[in-house]
Amino acid sequence: MELNPTMFLPTLPEQEHDKKVWKSQIAKVLKEQIAESTDEDLSIPTSPPEIEVISHAAPDLHMLKLMDAFDNSAEGIGQVFESIIQQTGLTGDQFFAQLQPMDGDLATIQNFNCLRNQRAPSSVPEYCMNNIVFQLGASHTLWNISSAIFSHHIGDPSNMLDCGAWQHLEALGFAAHKAIQKKDFTLMVNQMERIFEALLCYCLMVKLDLNLGKLGEERLKLPANRWNSTVDEVYDSYCTSRARRDAVEAKNTKLSNTLLLLHDFSTVVEAKQSMKAGDVGRLMLIWKKWSFMCQSLNGLTHYATYLPRSVLLLDCILPLSMRKYLRHNLLISPSGRADHFLPKDNWLEIQNYWLKHFFNKGGQGTQVEQLQNIYSLNIFTVSIS
C-alpha cells in the first residue's frame, strides 16, 4: 500500500463538516452569552452533525489485580503480559493466538515496540507478539497535544507588550503562571475552552455592534435570519483560512496570531466535545488535523510519528470491521448514559486515583499486598458510586 500525505487531507464532505463545526461553536457562544433565537428550528444549531456515534450501553468491566512491574521499560511490559496470562487463566498459546487490543500512553507503546523489535524476526507467536495491538489513549493524546498547543500560544507573561494567550487568562481572572500544570490537564483544557469562547464572544460583539455595558442577564432576541447572518459573518471574517491569510498579507501580526490561536484552540474544544458525545468519527477528523500540526509543534516529536500511524490504521489500512472495532474501543460510557462518554485511559486514571488515595490515606501500615488483593479488585465499588 502506497502512503502519501493526501490520506490526511479532508474530503469535500469533511470540509463541509468542519465548516458546520465552526458555526456550531459560534452559535453555542452566541446562545450562552449574548442572544436567543426566536425560531431555533430555522437557526444554525449549537451542536455539529453526528458522524459515527458509538453505543452508550454501560460496558461490562472487570478489573484485574494490581500488577507489580517495572515502570517505563520493555521488561515491565513483559511482566504485565505474564500477569495478564496468569490472572485470566489462559495459556501462553491461547493468549498469543488471539488479537489482544490494548490502550496505553505513548511511553508504553514505545516500550512495547522496543520489546517487539528486539525479538524480530521470529516465526514463534510468543516471541514476535504480532497479535498485540496498542492504541493511543484518547485522553493522553488530547492532554499532550493540548499542552503543546497551549505552550505555543501562551506567550511571555513577563512582557506586557506580548499579546499571547496569557493576556486572555489574566483578563478572565486566572493567574497565567498556573496555566500549564502537568498534574491537572483537565483544568488546562477547560482554560483553553474559556479563552476560545471569550474570543468568539468578542467577535460576535463586534459584528452585533455591542459593548460590555449592553451584556446583562437578559439576552437579546434575534430572528433566525439575523442569527444565521451573524454566525456566517463571524465565520467568514475570523475562522476561515482566507481570513488568516489576509491577516498575514496585511502584516497585522496581532490579528494573525489571534486567528491562529482561534483555529488551534478550536481543535482542542472539538476533540473534547466529540469524546464526551461518543462520536469517534468527529474525533478522527481532529486526529487528522493534529497529524499535520504535530510535525511543527515543539515537544511532539514522537506523536508526529505515532499519531499519523494510528490514523492510517483506523482509517485506511485495517479491514473495515477491524477499523470499526478499534475505533469504538476508544471510548466508553461508564454510567450507560448518552453524552457521558470517557476515553478508556481517562477512566483508568480515575481508578488509579482511588488506589493512590487509599494507599496515601491508609497510614504507614498500608501494604501493597492489600491494594493488590483487596482494593484493586473491588475499586469499582467506590469509583462508580
RAWO-V859380 format. One record per backbone hydrogen bond with DSSP energy under -0.5 kcal/mol. NH is the residue of the N-H (numbers start at 1). CO is the residue of the C=O. Records with the same first field share a line. If there is no record, write none. Layout:
NH: CO + CO
This chain:
7: 4
8: 5
9: 6
15: 11
16: 12
17: 13
18: 14
19: 15
20: 16
21: 17
22: 18
23: 19
24: 20
25: 21
26: 22
27: 23
28: 24
29: 25
30: 26
31: 27
32: 28
33: 29
34: 29 + 30
35: 30
36: 220
38: 222
42: 39
43: 40
54: 278
61: 59
69: 67
77: 73
78: 74
79: 75
80: 76
81: 77
82: 78
83: 79
84: 80
85: 81
86: 82
87: 83
88: 84
89: 85
90: 85
95: 91
96: 92
97: 93
98: 95
100: 131
102: 133
104: 135
109: 105
110: 106
111: 107
112: 108
113: 109
114: 110
115: 111
116: 112
117: 113
118: 114
119: 115 + 116
120: 116 + 117
125: 123
127: 124
128: 124
129: 125
132: 129
133: 100 + 131
134: 132
135: 102
137: 104
141: 137
142: 138
143: 139
144: 140
145: 141
146: 142
147: 143
148: 144
149: 145
150: 146
151: 147
152: 148
153: 149
154: 150
157: 155
159: 156
160: 158
162: 159
165: 153
166: 154
167: 164
168: 164
169: 165
170: 166
171: 167
172: 168
173: 170
174: 169
178: 175
179: 176
181: 179
184: 181
188: 184
189: 185
190: 186
191: 187
192: 188
193: 189
194: 190
195: 191
196: 192
197: 193
198: 194
199: 195
200: 196
201: 197
202: 198
203: 199
204: 200
205: 201
206: 202
207: 203
208: 204
209: 205 + 206
210: 205
214: 211
215: 212
216: 214 + 218
219: 217
220: 34
222: 36 + 220
227: 223
228: 224
229: 225
230: 226
231: 227
232: 228
233: 229
234: 230
235: 231
236: 232
237: 233
238: 234
239: 234 + 235
240: 235
244: 240
245: 241
246: 242
247: 243
248: 244
249: 245
250: 246
251: 248
252: 247
253: 251
256: 252
257: 253
258: 254
259: 255
260: 256
261: 257
262: 258
263: 259
264: 260
265: 261
266: 262
267: 263
268: 264
269: 265
270: 266
271: 267
272: 268
273: 269
274: 270
275: 271
276: 272
277: 273
278: 274 + 275
279: 274
280: 52 + 278
281: 52
283: 279
284: 280
285: 281
286: 282
287: 283
288: 284
289: 285
290: 286
291: 287
292: 288 + 289
293: 289
294: 290
295: 292
296: 293
297: 293
300: 297
304: 300
305: 302
306: 302
307: 303
308: 303
309: 305
310: 306
311: 307
312: 308
313: 309
314: 310
315: 311
316: 312
317: 312
318: 313
323: 319
324: 320
325: 321
326: 322
327: 323
328: 324
329: 325
330: 327
332: 342
334: 332
336: 333
340: 337
341: 276
342: 332
344: 330
347: 343
348: 344
349: 345
350: 346
351: 347
352: 348
353: 349
354: 350
355: 351
356: 352
357: 353
358: 354
359: 355
360: 356
361: 357
362: 358
366: 363
370: 367
371: 367
372: 368
373: 369
374: 370
375: 370
376: 371
378: 374 + 375
379: 376
381: 378
382: 379
383: 379
384: 380
385: 380
